[in-house]
Amino acid sequence: MDQPIKIDATNKETENQVIKLYFDPRTWSFNRACKENVGNRSFITGPDGVLAESFTIGDWSNHWTEIVSETLLLPKNTDCSFTFWLNGGENDRNDEVCRFDILFNNNHEQRFSYNLNRNYIRPVKKLNGWELYEIPFRTQDNEYTELRFVAQNAYTTILTAKDVSAYAELVDHPDPFEADRPQRHNIVFSDGFPSNNWYSTKSLREKHMQQKANKKYSADLSAKSLGIPPFPHLHFGPVEKMPKGFIPDIDISQITASIENLFNKVRQGKYASIESLEDVMESSGDQAREIIEDATQKLSDALQEIIDEIQATAEDRLEAVSASLDALSSACDMLEELDAESLAGNITIKVTGGEAEDLDDILSDVADSISDIADDLRANIEEISDHLEELRGSLSL
């Protein structure tokens, strides 16, 4: 056993003292028991921008590499911690070894072992590709202590670190694409990751930008853009960034004007019970509006799902769109089948003076206006159906 390094743990002011240990590459060396050690010790710029000394061990092959500390003489039954910065230690095959071991009295079988890869242990801080670790342990009934780092199938760099409190003001800066990558940052690459792989920073940034564009595109197909506002003020807002020719530019301002003219005409009549006529019309309009809005929302939802899963489930989604169009067509059927004469039973007309306009004429105007609404909506539905078939054909479904 090497000459032990005694740690002075005298602390009269603190009953439960913690001995803090820090990685010092100068006091570490390759384990002579390992025949395939690979690596080197060198100065590099750390995550805080300060030049510091480090140990890089292991490579992408099966070389089992270990570095060991000097033997430490620590007090028995004492809480300790060991602090260091770590970079790398993972590959995209998920078969690497990146481990920190603590041996007491040279007893390898009873060692403490800490896997430092795949998020087994949460780091204190992530900064510019580096992870700061503070590993706690207790000496128990032991005194002679040795620390080890083990690496295989991945480059691993361990860097000297200050106390965790020294980095308190440094804001965490983790990899924004960490969840997508099969391995973490490694300083052997200029950008931290292989530039020619699918998980390179450039590739993932482009992927996320495309996903954002798709989400915005889906939002443009939301109910707000495609839905019908409360009857009788029907209109379709502009739909931006749609595939050319997919959704028609629907303008039903003439329908709105027709309905408003109808109500203006009725309001200018000489009937004491005009309110009754308006109530009947509003009730019928509410019913039609609910059917149309529900069908339109289903249409919007189906279109949005097409954008999200166009390659995998396009056929199912297009069927849902067709079903929604059928629902809209049914709404038009309801409008066309409204019996204006049946409304007469709900209206009591009283003449307050002058000649009364014939009720049949008023109801005829109402029926004509509702029919015009249905005709325009049906024309729009047919146009959407045509474009839907074009889309189905382009997908070769």
For each residue, the residues with C-beta under 8 A, 3 or more apart:
1: 4 71 106 144
2: 70 71
3: 70 71
4: 1 70 71 72 73 144
5: 27 70 71 72 73
6: 72 73
7: 19 21 72 73 74 75
8:
9: 17 19 74 75 78
10:
11: 14 17
12:
13:
14: 11 17
15:
16: 79
17: 9 11 14 78 79
18: 79 80 81 136
19: 7 9 74 75 78 79 80 81
20: 80 81 83 163
21: 7 72 80 81 82 83 147
22: 82 83 84 160 161 162 163
23: 28 82 83 84 85 158 159 160 161
24: 27 28 160
25: 28 41 53 54 55 158 160
26: 53
27: 5 24 69 70
28: 23 24 25 55 67 68 69 70 149
29: 67 68
30: 34 37 39 65 66 67 68
31: 34 37 66 67 68 148
32:
33: 66
34: 30 31 37 64 65 66
35:
36: 62 63 64 65
37: 30 31 34 57 63 65 66 67
38: 57 58 59 63 65
39: 30 55 56 57 58 65 67 151
40: 55 56
41: 25 53 54 55 56
42: 53 54 56
43: 51 52 53 54
44: 51 52 54 157 159 187
45: 49 50 51 52
46: 49 50 51 52 54 85 130 159
47: 85 127 128 129 130 132 159
48: 127 167 170
49: 45 46
50: 45 46
51: 43 44 45 46
52: 43 44 45 46 159 160
53: 25 26 41 42 43 159 160
54: 25 41 42 43 44 46 85 157 158 159 160
55: 25 28 39 40 41 67 149 157 158
56: 39 40 41 42 155 156 157 187
57: 37 38 39 65 66 67 149 151 155 156 157 158
58: 38 39 63 65 89 97 151 152 153 154 155 156
59: 38 63 154 155
60: 91 153 154 155
61: 153
62: 36 152 153
63: 36 37 38 58 59 152
64: 34 36 97 150 152
65: 30 34 36 37 38 39 57 58 150 151 152
66: 30 31 33 34 37 57 148 149 150 151
67: 28 29 30 31 37 39 55 57 148 149 158
68: 28 29 30 31 146 147 148
69: 27 28 72 146 147 148
70: 2 3 4 5 27 28
71: 1 2 3 4 5 144 145 146
72: 4 5 6 7 21 69 144 145 146 147
73: 4 5 6 7 143 144 145
74: 7 9 19 78 80 139 142 143 145
75: 7 9 19 78 139 143
76: 139 140 141 142 143
77: 138 139 140 141
78: 9 17 19 74 75 138 139
79: 16 17 18 19 136 137 138
80: 18 19 20 21 74 136 137 138 139
81: 18 19 20 21 134 135 136 137
82: 21 22 23 100 102 134 135 137 147
83: 20 21 22 23 132 133 134 135 161 162 163 164
84: 22 23 132 133 158 159 160 161
85: 23 46 47 54 130 131 132 133 158 159 160 161
86: 89 98 116 123 130 131 132 133 156 157 158 159
87: 129 130 131 156 157 159 185 186 187
88: 98 154 155 156 157 184 185 186 187 188
89: 58 86 96 98 116 117 151 154 155 156 184 186
90: 94 96 98 117 118 154 182 183 184 186
91: 60 94 95 96 153 154 183
92: 182 183 197 199
93: 96 153
94: 90 91 118 182
95: 91 153
96: 89 90 91 93 117 151 152 153 154
97: 58 64 117 150 151 152 153 154
98: 86 88 89 90 115 116 117 150 151 154 156
99: 113 114 115 116 149 150 151
100: 82 113 114 116 133 135 147 148 149 150
101: 111 112 113 114 147 148 149 150
102: 82 111 112 113 114 137 145 146 147 148
103: 106 107 108 111 145 146 147 148
104: 107 110 111 139 140 142 143 144 145
105: 142 143 144
106: 1 103 144 146
107: 103 104 110 111
108: 103 111
109:
110: 104 107
111: 101 102 103 104 107 108
112: 101 102 137
113: 99 100 101 102
114: 99 100 101 102 120 121 135
115: 98 99 118 120 121
116: 86 89 98 99 100 120 121 133
117: 89 90 96 97 98 120 154
118: 90 94 115
119: 122
120: 114 115 116 117
121: 114 115 116 133 135
122: 119
123: 86 126 131 132 133
124: 132 133 134 164
125: 131 132 164 167 170 172
126: 123 130 131 132 172 173 174 175
127: 47 48 130 132 167 170 172 173
128: 47 173
129: 47 87 175 184 185 186 187 192
130: 46 47 85 86 87 126 127 159 185
131: 85 86 87 123 125 126 184
132: 47 83 84 85 86 123 124 125 126 127 161 164 167
133: 83 84 85 86 100 116 121 123 124
134: 81 82 83 124 164
135: 81 82 83 100 114 121
136: 18 79 80 81
137: 79 80 81 82 102 112
138: 77 78 79 80
139: 74 75 76 77 78 80 104 142 143 145
140: 76 77 104
141: 76 77
142: 74 76 104 105 139 145
143: 73 74 75 76 104 105 139
144: 1 4 71 72 73 104 105 106
145: 71 72 73 74 102 103 104 139 142
146: 68 69 71 72 102 103 106
147: 21 68 69 72 82 100 101 102 103
148: 31 66 67 68 69 100 101 102 103
149: 28 55 57 66 67 99 100 101 156 158
150: 64 65 66 97 98 99 100 101
151: 39 57 58 65 66 89 96 97 98 99 154 155 156
152: 58 62 63 64 65 96 97
153: 58 60 61 62 91 93 95 96 97
154: 58 59 60 88 89 90 91 96 97 98 117 151 183 186
155: 56 57 58 59 60 88 89 151 186 187 188
156: 56 57 58 86 87 88 89 98 149 151
157: 44 54 55 56 57 86 87 88 186 187
158: 23 25 54 55 57 67 84 85 86 149
159: 23 44 46 47 52 53 54 84 85 86 87 130
160: 22 23 24 25 52 53 54 84 85
161: 22 23 83 84 85 132
162: 22 83 166 167
163: 20 22 83 166
164: 83 124 125 132 134 167 168
165: 168
166: 162 163
167: 48 125 127 132 162 164 170
168: 164 165
169:
170: 48 125 127 167
171:
172: 125 126 127
173: 126 127 128
174: 126 178
175: 126 129 178 181 184 185 192
176:
177: 180 181 199 201 204 205 208
178: 174 175 181 184
179:
180: 177 199 204 207
181: 175 177 178 184 193 199 204
182: 90 92 94 199
183: 90 91 92 154 186 193 199
184: 88 89 90 129 131 175 178 181
185: 87 88 129 130 175 192 193
186: 87 88 89 90 129 154 155 157 183 189 192 193
187: 44 56 87 88 129 155 157 192
188: 88 155
189: 186 192 193 194 195
190: 195
191: 195 200 201
192: 129 175 185 186 187 189 201
193: 181 183 185 186 189 197 199 200 201
194: 189 197 199 200
195: 189 190 191 200 202
196: 200
197: 92 193 194 200 203
198: 203
199: 92 177 180 181 182 183 193 194 203 204
200: 191 193 194 195 196 197 203 204
201: 177 191 192 193 204 205
202: 195 205 206
203: 197 198 199 200 206 207
204: 177 180 181 199 200 201 207 208
205: 177 201 202 208 209
206: 202 203 209 210
207: 180 203 204 210 211
208: 177 204 205 211 212
209: 205 206 212 213
210: 206 207 213 214
211: 207 208 214 215
212: 208 209 215 216
213: 209 210 216 217
214: 210 211 217 218 307 308
215: 211 212 218 219
216: 212 213 219 220 241
217: 213 214 220 221 241 307
218: 214 215 221 222 304 307 308
219: 215 216 222
220: 216 217 225 239 240 241 242
221: 217 218 225 226 239 242 300 303 304 307
222: 218 219 225 226 227 300 304
223: 226 227 296 297 300
224: 227 237
225: 220 221 222 236 237 238 239 300
226: 221 222 223 236 239 247 296 299 300 303
227: 222 223 224 293 296 297 300
228: 231 234 235 236 289 292 293 296
229: 233 234 235
230: 233 289
231: 228 234 285 286 288 289 292
232: 256 259 260 263 285
233: 229 230 256
234: 228 229 231 252 255 256 373
235: 228 229 251 252 253 256
236: 225 226 228 239 250 251 252
237: 224 225
238: 225 249
239: 220 221 225 226 236 242 247
240: 220
241: 216 217 220
242: 220 221 239 246 247
243: 246
244:
245: 387 390
246: 242 243 387 390 391
247: 226 239 242 384 387
248: 380 383 384 387
249: 238
250: 236 380
251: 235 236 254
252: 234 235 236 255 256 376 377 380
253: 235 256 257
254: 251 257 258 376
255: 234 252 258 259 372 373 376
256: 232 233 234 235 252 253 259 260
257: 253 254 260 261
258: 254 255 261 262 369 372 373
259: 232 255 256 262 263 369 373
260: 232 256 257 263 264
261: 257 258 264 265
262: 258 259 265 266 365 366 369
263: 232 259 260 266 267 278 281
264: 260 261 267 268
265: 261 262 268 269 362 365
266: 262 263 269 274 277 278 362
267: 263 264 274
268: 264 265
269: 265 266 274 357 362
270: 351 352 353 354 356 357
271: 274 277 349 350 351 352 356
272: 349 350 351 352
273: 276 277 347 348 349 350
274: 266 267 269 271 277 278
275: 278 279
276: 273 279 280 346 347 348
277: 266 271 273 274 280 281 343 347 362
278: 263 266 274 275 281 282
279: 275 276 282 283
280: 276 277 283 284 343 346 347
281: 263 277 278 284 285 343 366
282: 278 279 285 286
283: 279 280 286 287
284: 280 281 287 288 338 343 370
285: 231 232 281 282 288 289
286: 231 282 283 289 290
287: 283 284 290 291 334
288: 231 284 285 291 292 331 334 335
289: 228 230 231 285 286 292 293
290: 286 287 293 294
291: 287 288 294 295 327 330 331 334
292: 228 231 288 289 295 296 328 331 377
293: 227 228 289 290 296 297
294: 290 291 297 298 327
295: 291 292 298 299 324 327 328 330 331
296: 223 226 227 228 292 293 299 300 324 328
297: 223 227 293 294 300 301
298: 294 295 301 302 320 323 324 327
299: 226 295 296 302 303 321 324 325 327 328
300: 221 222 223 225 226 227 296 297 303 304
301: 297 298 304 305 320
302: 298 299 305 306 317 320 321 323 324
303: 221 226 299 300 306 307 317 321
304: 218 221 222 300 301 307 308
305: 301 302 308 309 313 317 320
306: 302 303 309 310 314 317 318 321
307: 214 217 218 221 303 304 310
308: 214 218 304 305
309: 305 306 312 313 314 317
310: 306 307 314 317 395
311: 314
312: 309
313: 305 309 316 317
314: 306 309 310 311 317 318 395 397
315: 318 319 397
316: 313 319 320
317: 302 303 305 306 309 310 313 314 320 321
318: 306 314 315 321 322 388 391 392 395 397
319: 315 316 322 323
320: 298 301 302 305 316 317 323 324
321: 299 302 303 306 317 318 324 325 388
322: 318 319 325 326 385 388
323: 298 302 319 320 326 327
324: 295 296 298 299 302 320 321 327 328
325: 299 321 322 328 329 381 384 385 388
326: 322 323 329 330
327: 291 294 295 298 299 323 324 330 331
328: 292 295 296 299 324 325 331 332 377 381
329: 325 326 332 333 378 381
330: 291 295 326 327 333 334
331: 288 291 292 295 327 328 334 335 377
332: 328 329 335 336 374 377 378 381
333: 329 330 336 337 374
334: 287 288 291 330 331 337 338
335: 288 331 332 338 370 371 373 374 377
336: 332 333 370 371 374
337: 333 334
338: 284 334 335 367 370
339: 342 343
340: 343 344 363 364 366 367 370
341: 344 363
342: 339 345
343: 277 280 281 284 339 340 346 347 363 366
344: 340 341 347 359 363
345: 342
346: 276 280 343
347: 273 276 277 280 343 344 359
348: 273 276
349: 271 272 273 356 359
350: 271 272 273
351: 270 271 272 354 356
352: 270 271 272
353: 270
354: 270 351
355:
356: 270 271 349 351 359
357: 269 270 361 362
358: 361 362
359: 344 347 349 356 362 363
360: 363 364
361: 357 358 364 365
362: 265 266 269 277 357 358 359 365 366
363: 340 341 343 344 359 360 366 367
364: 340 360 361 367 368
365: 262 265 361 362 368 369
366: 262 281 340 343 362 363 369 370
367: 338 340 363 364 370 371
368: 364 365 371 372
369: 258 259 262 365 366 372 373
370: 284 335 336 338 340 366 367 373 374
371: 335 336 367 368 374 375
372: 255 258 368 369 375 376
373: 234 255 258 259 335 369 370 376 377
374: 332 333 335 336 370 371 377 378
375: 371 372 378 379
376: 252 254 255 372 373 379 380
377: 252 292 328 331 332 335 373 374 380 381
378: 329 332 374 375 381 382
379: 375 376 382 383
380: 248 250 252 376 377 383 384
381: 325 328 329 332 377 378 384 385
382: 378 379 385 386
383: 248 379 380 386 387
384: 247 248 325 380 381 387 388
385: 322 325 381 382 388 389
386: 382 383 389 390
387: 245 246 247 248 383 384 390 391
388: 318 321 322 325 384 385 391 392
389: 385 386 392 393
390: 245 246 386 387 393 394
391: 246 318 387 388 394 395
392: 318 388 389 395 397
393: 389 390 396 397
394: 390 391
395: 310 314 318 391 392
396: 393
397: 314 315 318 392 393
